[in-house]
Amino acid sequence: MSTTAAFTLVMVPPVSAEARSWPDRLVEAVPGIEVLCPHGPQDVDAALVRADAAYGTLTPELLGSADRLRWLQAPQAGPPPGFYHPALVRHPVEVTNMRDTYTDHVAAHTMALVLALARQLPRYVREQAAANWAPDWSDGAVLPLGEARALIVGTGAIGAEAGRLLAAFGTRVEGIDPRVTSAPPGFLRVLPPGHLDRALPEADIVILTVPHTPETEGLMDAGRLASMKEGACLINVGRGPTVRLDDLVAALDTGRLRGAALDVMELEPLPPDHPLWRHPKALITPHVAGAGPHAAERRFEVLAENAQRFADGRPLINVVDKSLWF
């Protein structure tokens, strides 16, 4: 039986509405935990001086007050730019994130985007808005998934589930990932990132699920977009900065790509005058792939599980390599 040691966790403001009940629930779930919920800046500094652990975002200034800090739970799977600042990377604190808390929702959204592009749904929605009956029975009207090849860049939980779903349609699925080496169910193989440029020209569908990191920023630029197969589709459900929007608009304008479906954008919210809003080959959803029931409860379960593990001195789950941001 493990011996539970008392420790102090700080909920760093601002605390989201979904997390406001978590302190009381943590106290009930984890024997020995003390949860502090500071409000003003001075209260935050005073709380962090006592903190063994924290939930939230720590600026370099706040981190400077946290001499005792040994664990930081990030509120998201992929925190926004600036979360992994140099001071945090250098600090000995162990960081965990919220990955795999909305895998099913994002994978289902990914399939919705794939099917929409494959069956020309964006075009038919526009025709519907214009009350225009315009069926397209040409051979190129549909991308047959049973004859297609998909490349999933990032085969963590979300990429693996999206690949499994695609394989059920008969799609030949391959992956690119820096850590995963064994092919998940439905995948033919997973290749290291160095193979991306060789794999892109062979794929009818390219799906990005990767986080925003120094290595993935601008991953799909003009050169890589130009190397994609003629008539291919690009789907991004990972993070917006992985695709250069100006380069994507240019690639769509040439007609080389069948279409692009983006749930995440390099600029969020996407400015109203951005050409992608009205581009006939673009499908935009406003960063909602993770929407769905149970996500908040799953995030609490990650926090509670890690709090118990921290109290017991056991390894944490969802540990991040801070230098890589994931």
Order of alpha helices (4+ residues) and beta strands (2+ residues): beta-alpha-beta-alpha-beta-alpha-beta-alpha-beta-alpha-alpha-beta-alpha-beta-beta-alpha-beta-alpha-beta-alpha-beta-beta-alpha
